[in-house]
Amino acid sequence: MSTTNNLATVRAQIDELDEKIQNLITQRAGLATEVAQAKYAQETKPVFYRPEREVEVLRNVIARNKGPLSNETLTRIFREIMSDCLALQQPLKIAFLGPAGTYSQAAVYKHFGHAAQNIPLQTIEEVFREVEAQTANYGVVPVENSTEGGVNQTLDGFINTSLKICGEIELPIHHHLLANVDKVEQIQRIYSHQQSLAQCHHWLNSHLPQVERIAVNSNAEAARRAFNEAGTAAIAGQMAADIYQLRIIASRIEDNINNTTRFAVLGQQEIPPTGGDKTSLLLSTPNQPGALYDLLEPFAHNQVNMTRIESRPSRQGIWEYVFFVDIEGHIQDAPIVNALQTLAKYTGLIKHLGSYPRAIL
């Protein structure tokens, strides 16, 4: 068989498979609408987005994967299929720190797919309020960065909210220097979020030490200003460069090549155990010797692995602090139940911020 004939045969096989794939996706979408009808018939206020069900589907995708496509590629494809099928049941409204083009929006796309309706807001506090008011179904907020640590506005938001963490998203962060200038020497000022400025600190000191650095609410806001103001650059991602039509003057300028930000999904619902969960807690201790040891010892005694602890002022008194703690497991797991029962003897505040599936990728 000639190369031309062989290529035609392979293309015919691809066309046949494409038709089968499309038919199967159509069948899946039809089943999704049947699920919606059944829920409306059985539930007064049906909940369509089920993080525990979605993570089960994605874990099965990874378990079945034999290549050559990567786990990331396959889960992204299935995420979009689920996103569009869910939109047939009930389009989700997702609040995030805007404007369009932020890393928070990229996190929304990664977790909810492109069928969800995005609601960009000016501050993290507004994201909390929109979800609390149920104007948005869910919110996505940055929690911590692998280089710069916790995002204080988000941590402070958890202190008084009744919302639960329903999921987490880990997003690799690649910063670019964006501008509409012909030469780097024309740059007079650089806008970016304060965390991004810190994450590119060494690069900026080496390449643009004399240029003014100005912190703004988001990287997308920085990109918008760079588009409108002469002699201005922004530190932001590829999405912002595309939206605001800015040139990439220098790429991947983050100081740490493994720079990653972790986001939390805010919602109203409690998530049942999935077998691969995290639990986030807010704890407080009296200001006395051994208080921190009393806080940590019950977890160690019950062999509960703590993955993160961070303190913030409680705002209830001078030098009083609360602790944000992440542990492996679900709030219903026996070791965590036992640890919290012991912990209750030593602290006046144990607030369950949420138990949720660990990030898939």
C-alpha positions in Angstrom: 0.0 0.0 0.0 1.4 3.4 -0.9 1.9 6.1 1.7 -0.9 8.2 0.2 -3.4 5.2 0.4 -2.2 4.4 3.9 -2.8 8.0 5.0 -6.3 8.0 3.5 -7.1 4.8 5.4 -5.9 6.3 8.7 -7.9 9.4 8.1 -11.0 7.4 7.4 -10.5 5.6 10.7 -10.2 8.9 12.5 -13.4 10.2 10.9 -15.2 7.0 11.9 -14.0 7.4 15.5 -14.8 11.1 15.6 -18.4 10.2 14.6 -18.6 7.6 17.4 -17.1 10.0 20.0 -19.6 12.7 19.0 -22.5 10.3 19.3 -21.4 9.2 22.7 -21.0 12.7 23.9 -24.5 13.5 22.7 -25.8 10.4 24.6 -24.0 11.6 27.7 -25.5 15.1 27.4 -29.0 13.4 27.1 -28.4 11.5 30.3 -27.4 14.7 32.0 -30.7 16.3 31.1 -32.5 13.2 32.5 -30.6 13.6 35.8 -31.8 17.2 35.9 -35.4 16.1 35.4 -35.1 13.5 38.1 -33.6 15.9 40.6 -36.3 18.6 40.0 -38.9 15.9 40.6 -37.4 14.6 43.8 -35.8 17.6 45.4 -37.1 21.0 46.4 -33.8 22.8 45.9 -31.7 20.4 43.8 -27.9 20.7 43.9 -26.4 19.8 40.5 -22.7 20.4 41.1 -21.3 17.5 43.1 -17.5 17.8 43.7 -17.4 14.3 45.0 -18.9 12.9 41.8 -16.7 15.0 39.5 -13.5 13.9 41.3 -14.6 10.3 41.1 -15.0 10.7 37.3 -11.6 12.3 36.9 -9.8 9.8 39.1 -11.3 7.0 37.0 -10.0 8.8 33.9 -6.5 8.9 35.3 -6.7 5.2 36.4 -7.8 4.1 32.9 -5.2 6.2 31.1 -2.6 4.1 29.2 -1.2 7.0 27.1 -0.1 8.5 24.8 -2.1 11.5 26.1 -1.1 12.8 29.5 -3.3 12.7 32.6 -3.6 16.5 32.4 -4.8 16.4 28.8 -7.4 13.7 29.4 -8.7 15.3 32.6 -9.0 18.7 30.8 -11.1 17.1 28.0 -13.4 15.3 30.5 -13.6 18.5 32.6 -15.0 20.4 29.6 -17.5 17.6 28.8 -18.7 17.6 32.4 -18.8 21.4 32.3 -21.1 21.5 29.2 -23.3 18.7 30.5 -23.7 20.5 33.8 -24.7 23.7 32.0 -27.6 21.8 30.5 -28.8 21.1 34.0 -28.0 24.4 35.6 -25.4 27.0 34.4 -23.1 27.8 37.3 -22.1 31.3 38.3 -18.6 31.5 39.6 -17.2 34.6 41.3 -13.5 35.4 41.2 -11.0 38.2 41.6 -11.1 40.1 38.3 -11.0 41.7 35.9 -10.9 39.2 33.1 -7.5 37.7 32.6 -6.4 37.0 36.2 -4.9 33.8 37.4 -8.1 33.4 39.4 -10.0 33.2 36.2 -7.6 30.6 34.9 -8.2 28.6 38.0 -12.0 28.8 37.4 -11.5 27.4 33.9 -9.3 24.6 35.2 -11.8 23.5 37.9 -15.2 24.3 36.3 -14.5 24.3 32.6 -15.5 27.0 30.1 -19.2 26.5 30.3 -19.5 28.1 33.7 -20.5 31.8 33.8 -17.7 33.9 35.1 -18.3 36.9 37.5 -15.2 39.1 37.8 -15.1 41.2 41.0 -12.7 43.9 42.2 -11.7 42.4 45.6 -11.5 39.0 47.4 -13.9 40.4 50.0 -16.5 40.9 47.2 -16.1 37.2 46.2 -17.0 36.1 49.7 -20.0 38.4 49.8 -21.4 37.4 46.4 -21.3 33.7 47.4 -22.7 34.4 50.8 -25.6 36.3 49.2 -26.0 33.4 46.7 -25.7 35.8 43.8 -22.9 33.4 42.7 -23.1 29.7 43.2 -19.4 29.4 44.0 -16.3 31.6 44.4 -12.6 31.0 43.6 -10.1 32.7 45.8 -6.3 32.4 46.1 -5.2 30.8 49.4 -1.4 30.5 49.3 1.5 30.7 46.9 4.4 28.2 47.0 6.9 31.1 47.1 5.2 33.9 49.1 2.9 32.0 51.4 -0.6 32.8 52.5 -2.9 35.4 50.9 -3.9 37.5 53.9 -7.2 38.8 52.4 -8.5 35.3 51.9 -7.4 34.1 55.3 -9.1 37.0 57.0 -12.2 36.3 55.0 -12.5 32.8 56.5 -12.6 34.2 60.0 -16.2 35.5 59.8 -17.7 33.6 56.9 -20.2 30.8 57.1 -19.1 29.5 53.7 -17.3 26.1 53.2 -14.3 25.2 51.1 -15.7 22.8 48.5 -12.6 22.1 46.6 -9.0 23.2 45.9 -7.2 24.1 42.7 -3.4 24.1 42.2 -2.3 26.3 39.3 1.3 26.7 38.0 2.0 30.4 37.8 4.2 31.7 35.0 4.7 35.5 35.0 5.5 37.5 31.9 6.5 41.2 31.6 3.9 42.7 29.3 3.9 46.1 27.6 3.3 48.0 24.3 6.8 49.4 24.0 9.6 49.0 21.5 12.4 48.9 24.0 12.7 47.9 27.6 14.3 51.2 28.3 10.9 52.9 27.6 9.3 51.3 30.6 8.8 53.9 33.4 6.6 51.9 35.8 5.4 48.3 36.4 2.0 47.4 37.7 1.1 44.0 39.3 -0.4 42.4 42.3 1.8 42.6 45.3 2.3 38.8 45.4 3.4 38.8 41.8 5.9 41.6 42.4 7.3 39.6 45.3 7.5 36.5 43.2 9.5 38.3 40.5 11.6 40.3 43.0 15.1 39.0 42.0 14.4 39.3 38.2 13.2 42.9 38.6 16.2 43.8 40.7 18.5 42.4 38.0 16.9 43.7 34.9 14.8 46.8 35.9 16.2 48.0 39.2 15.3 51.7 38.7 11.7 51.2 37.4 8.9 52.1 39.8 6.8 49.1 41.0 3.2 49.8 41.8 0.9 47.2 43.5 -2.7 46.9 42.2 -5.7 44.6 43.1 -4.9 42.0 40.3 -2.6 41.2 37.5 -5.4 41.7 35.0 -5.9 45.2 36.3 -2.2 45.8 35.8 -2.5 44.6 32.2 -5.4 46.9 31.6 -3.4 49.9 32.8 -0.4 48.8 30.7 -2.7 48.9 27.7 -4.0 52.4 28.4 -0.9 54.1 29.8 2.2 54.9 27.8 5.5 53.8 29.3 3.8 51.2 31.5 4.4 47.5 31.8 2.5 44.8 33.7 3.4 41.5 35.3 0.7 39.0 34.3 0.0 35.7 32.5 -0.6 34.7 28.9 -4.4 35.1 29.2 -4.0 38.8 30.2 -1.6 39.3 27.3 -4.1 37.9 24.9 -7.1 39.9 26.3 -5.4 43.2 26.5 -3.3 42.8 23.4 0.1 43.3 25.0 3.5 42.1 23.9 5.5 39.7 26.0 8.7 41.7 26.6 10.2 38.9 28.8 8.7 35.5 29.6 8.8 33.3 32.7 10.3 36.0 34.9 9.2 34.3 38.2 12.1 33.7 40.5 11.0 30.1 41.3 10.3 27.9 38.2 8.0 25.7 40.3 5.9 28.7 41.4 2.3 27.5 42.1 -0.7 29.1 43.7 -3.4 27.1 45.5 -7.0 28.3 45.2 -10.0 27.5 47.3 -13.5 26.9 45.9 -16.1 28.6 48.2 -19.6 27.3 48.5 -22.6 26.6 50.7 -22.5 22.8 50.8 -20.7 20.1 52.9 -18.8 17.6 50.7 -19.0 13.9 51.7 -15.8 11.8 51.9 -14.2 10.7 48.7 -11.2 8.7 50.0 -8.7 11.4 49.0 -9.6 14.5 51.0 -8.2 17.5 52.9 -9.8 19.3 55.8 -9.2 22.9 56.7 -9.7 24.2 60.2 -9.6 27.6 62.0 -8.3 27.2 65.6 -7.4 29.5 68.4 -5.4 29.1 71.6 -5.0 31.1 74.8 -1.8 33.1 75.0 0.1 30.9 77.5 3.2 28.6 77.5 2.7 25.3 75.7 -0.5 26.5 73.9 0.8 25.7 70.4 2.0 22.3 71.6 -1.5 21.5 72.9 -2.9 22.6 69.5 -0.6 20.2 67.5 -0.2 17.2 69.8 -3.7 15.7 69.3 -3.1 15.5 65.5 0.3 13.8 66.0 -1.1 11.4 68.6 -3.9 10.3 66.2 -1.5 10.1 63.3 -3.2 12.8 61.3 -0.9 14.4 58.9 -0.8 18.2 59.0 0.1 19.8 55.6 -0.1 23.5 56.6 -0.3 25.8 59.5 -0.4 29.6 59.4 -1.3 32.3 61.9 -3.2 35.5 61.6 -4.2 38.2 64.1 -7.6 37.4 65.5 -8.6 41.1 65.6 -10.3 40.3 69.0 -7.4 41.5 71.1 -3.8 42.6 71.0 -1.4 39.8 70.3 -4.2 37.2 70.0 -3.9 34.9 67.0 -5.9 32.3 65.1 -4.3 29.4 63.2 -5.3 28.1 59.8 -4.6 24.4 59.6 -4.8 21.9 56.7 -4.8 18.2 57.5 -5.1 15.1 55.4 -8.5 13.3 55.6 -12.1 14.1 56.0 -13.9 15.6 59.1 -15.8 12.4 59.4 -12.7 10.2 59.6 -12.2 8.5 63.0 -8.7 9.8 63.6 -9.7 13.4 62.9 -12.9 13.0 65.1 -10.7 11.8 68.0 -8.1 14.5 67.5 -10.7 17.2 67.6 -12.4 15.8 70.7 -9.1 16.1 72.5 -8.3 19.5 71.0 -11.6 20.9 72.3 -10.1 20.7 75.9 -7.4 23.2 75.0 -9.0 25.7 72.6 -12.1 27.9 72.6 -12.4 27.9 68.9 -12.6 25.0 66.4 -14.1 26.1 63.1 -14.5 23.6 60.3 -13.8 25.5 57.1 -14.5 22.5 54.9 -13.5 19.0 53.9 -13.0 18.6 50.2 -11.3 16.4 47.5 -7.6 17.0 47.1 -6.6 18.7 43.8 -6.4 16.1 41.0 -3.4 17.5 39.3 
